[in-house]
């Protein structure tokens, strides 16, 4: 398989939803890049006006490039109390939940993530999955026989329910606009999301499920969103509805999904993320033709590298000049 060309300007680094969280104003100073140094990201720090230096008591900023080594990061922050700003590598920060639970929220470093930065490729993937499911592309392409009936659904005029109100949702609303859809965004607050037809809280989720044609999961993984879609929510959906998850596997009860798909209570489902991940090879979802699993490829390394580099550069500039950061993490809420 050929490799796509490297196109640094293909996607834009979008701001996402940065909560208005009170935080300390970091002291500008030396920046360390850990736990590994990648030339692209070192160059991003320097492009933002920063100086990269080894960890020391003079370190004031830290660019952390691993999503799986939270214990090491905790130890570094404990041993280097002068660090006042930390840039994390992904939009989702659930891997650092233990660290956030242990910090003093009023005096901890300012944490920023890549929230919003990967919105374009992930929203594009969610859009493609929804359309493919409705048009039955996965199941029809597997059948080595001409279909006797012409079947499928259209996206035009649908009611789209999107769980989550971050950058992915904002971009999805933009992509869906030409299809004259109605969009209901489900979030923690009633604050309207620009572009959405309607915004409701998570407590109102079940009231909007019976009229949903497409449900897209795009929220952060927190204790509050664990299995936000379970057997009860799936049972409320009409049988022609499709479900797409591009957030985290923990938002969806996979056993309940197997039941809904096995009884044709749901038209189809597409999962870019699963729980557990990777999904075991013997999991029944692999055998259901109306279930598409894309192995967490909504944003590939080729797509995200330049986006993360841009986010690092912009936040280094903010760190040094005292201007607003992009993608601030609410350590209390965990995203």
N, C-alpha and C positions, 0 to 999 in steps of 0.2 A: 504493500500500500504506500502510495506516495505521501510525503509530508507537505502540508499546506505551507505556503510562503509566510514568512514572518512579517506581519503588517502592524507596526507599532501604533499607527493612528487609526486602526480599524474600530476600536471601541473607545468610549469616553469614560473617564473616571467621574462618576456621578456622586453627589454628596450623600445620598441616602437620607436617613432620618436621624439627625443628631439631637438627642434630648437636651433640654435646657437644664443641665446638671451643674450645680455649683461646684467649682473645683479650684484648687490652688493655682496660682500663676507660676509655672515652672521657672527656675533659674536657668538661663541659657548657659551652655557649656559644652564640654566634650561629649561625643556620642559614640557608644559602642554598638557593634553589630554582632549579634550572637544568635544561636550557638554555633553557627557557621557563617563564613563570610563569602558572599557571592558578588563577583565584580559588578554585576548590574545594579545591585542594591547599595553597594558601597558608593558607586557613581551617583546613585540617586540622592544619597545623603550629601555628597559633595555638591551636587547640582543645586540643592536647597540651601547651600551656604554653610553646611556643617563640616566639622572636622572629625574624622573617624579615628579613634584611638582605642587601645586595649582597655579592658575593664580596670578601673582603679578608683580610689576615693575621690578623684576629680570628675568621674563620670556623672553627667547630669541627665543624659538622654539614652535610651536603649531601644534599638530596633531588634525585635525578637522574631526570628524567621522559622520557628517550628511550632506546629499546633499540637504536638504530642509530648512535649517535654516540660510540662507545667511544673513538675517538682524541681527541676533545675532552675527555672525562672524564679520560683519562690525562694530558693536558696540564694540566688544572686541578689534579689531585692533585700533579703535579710542581711547579707554581708556587705551590701553597698547602699546604705540608707540615704546617700546623697542623690540617688536616681529619682528624678521628679516627673519624668515622662517616659512612657513605654508604648511603642507602636507594635501591635499584634498583626499577624500575617493574613488572617482570614476574616470574612464578614461575620461568620458564626464564632462565638467565643465560649461555647459551652464546655470546651476542653479545659477552660481555666476557672470553672465554677468554684472549685475548692479554694483557689487563691482569692477570688473575690469575696467569698464568705468569711475569709480570715482577716481581710484588711480593715484598717480603720478608714471608713469611707470619707471622713473629713480631712485626713492628713495623708492619704495614700498618694502614690504617683497618679498623674493623669494617664489613663489608658485610652488609646485610640485603636480602632480596628479598620478593616477594609470594608466596613458596611457601606453599601451603595456602590462601591467601586466595581464589583462584578455584576451589577444589575443588568446591563445590556445583554451579555451572553446568556445569563441564567433565564431572564425573561424571554429571550428568543427561543430557548430550549422548551420552556413551559408552553409557550404559544404553539410551537411545532408539535409537541406531544398531544395537546388538546385537539388540534385540528386532525392529526393523524388518527387518533382514536375515533373521533366522530365519523371520519371517512372510511373507517375500518381498514386502513392501509396495512397494519401489522398482520391481521388475520388473513386478509385477502392475498397478500403477497406470499404467505406460507403455503397456500393451497395450490397444488399443481393441477388445477382443473378450472375450466371456465365457469364462472358463477352463473347459476340459473336465474337468479333474481338480482336486480339492481337495487342495492340497499345502501344506507348510509345516512348521516345527519349533516346538517349545515350549521355553521357557526353564526351566520347572520341573525341578528335579532335575539340572541341568547341572553339569558340571565347568568352572569358570571359572578360567583362568590369567591372572593380572594381573602384568605386568612393571613393577616400580616399587613403592615402599612409602611414598609420600608422602601428602599430604592427599587427592588424587584417589582413590587406592586405598582409603583409610579410608572415604571417603564412598560409594564404589562398593559396598563390602562391606555397608554399612548399607542401601543401596537394594536390593541383591540378596537380602537376608535373607528377605523373604517368599516368595521363589521356591524355598526349600529347596535352594539350590545348595551345592556343595562348592567352596571357593575355595583355590587354590594361589597364593601370592604369591612372585614371584621377585625377589630383591634381592641386594645385595652380601654380606650377612652372614646367618648362620643365626638371628639374633635374631628370635624370633617376632613377627609383627605382630598386635596384638590384634584379634580378630574373624575372622582368617583360619583356615581349617581346617588349613592346612599352609604353612610358609614354607621355601623352598629358596634356594640360591645360584644365581647365573647359570651356574655350571659344571654344575648339574643341570637346566638348562632342557630339554635334549633328552629327558631321561628322562620329563618330564611332558607333552610335546607329543602323544604318541600317544593319550592319554586325554582330551584337551581338546575340549570342545564349543565354547567361546568363548575367544579370546585377545584381551586388551586391553592395548595398549601405553600406559603412563602413567609412564614413567621419564624422567629428565633426559637430555639429549643430551650425552654425553661420548665421548672416544675409545673407552672400554670398551663403550659401548652402540651404537656405529656398526654398522649392519646386524646387530643382534643377532637379527633375523629375516631369514634369507636362504633360498636354495633348499633347503638341507638341512633347516632347521627346518620349512619349509612342507611338504616331502615327508613329514615325520613325522606331520603332522596327518591325522586322518580326513577323508574327503571331505565329511562333513556339517558340518565346523567353519567358524566365521566368525571373521574377524579385524577388529579395530577399532583405529585409531591416533588417539589424541587427545594425543599427546606432542610429538614432533618427527619430521619426515619422514626424518631421517637414521637412525632406528632400523630402518628397513625397506628392504630391497633391492627397489626397484620393478620392475626387470626380472624378478626371480624371481617377484614377485606376478603380473605379466602372464602368465607361463608357467603358473602354478598355476591361475589363473582361466580361461585359454583352454583348458585341458585338462580342466576340471571336476574338478580335484583338490582344489578348495576350494569350499564352498557359496557364500561371498560375502565381500566386504571392504568396510569403510567407512573412509574417510580424511578426517579433518578437517585434517590436515597432510600435506604432500608434500615431496619433494625432487627437483627444485627447487620453490620456492614463489614465485609461483603456478605451477601445473602448466601447461606449454605446451598450447595449444588442440589441437595435433595429437597429443598423447600417447595411446597406445592405451587407457589406462585409462578415458578418457572414453567409449569406445565399448562397454565391457563392461557389460551391463545388471546384472550382479550386483556391480558396484562402485559405491558411493555416495561422492561427493566433496562435502564441505560447506564448502569454502573458508575454513577456519580461523575458524569462527563459533561454536565451542563456548562461548566467552565473548566476548560483544559489548561494545563500549564502554559501552553503557547499563548492562550488568551489572557491569562491572569498576570503573567510576569511583568509586562509593561504597565498594566493597570496598577499593580502593587508598587512598582517603581515610581509611578506618578504620585500615588498617595503618599509614599514615604517622602518624596521631594517636597510636596506641598505642606506636609506636617512638620518637616524639619524647618522650613521657612517660618511657619507659625510658632514653633518652639523658640526660635532664635529672635523673632521680632515681637513676640507677645501678641500676635493676632490670633483670631479664632481657629481652633483645630477643626478638622473634618473627621467625622466618624467617632465622636467621643462615646466611650462605653459607660453606661450607667451601671456601676458595680453593684448597687443595691438590687436592681432589677435583673442583672445578669446578662445584659445584651447592649 
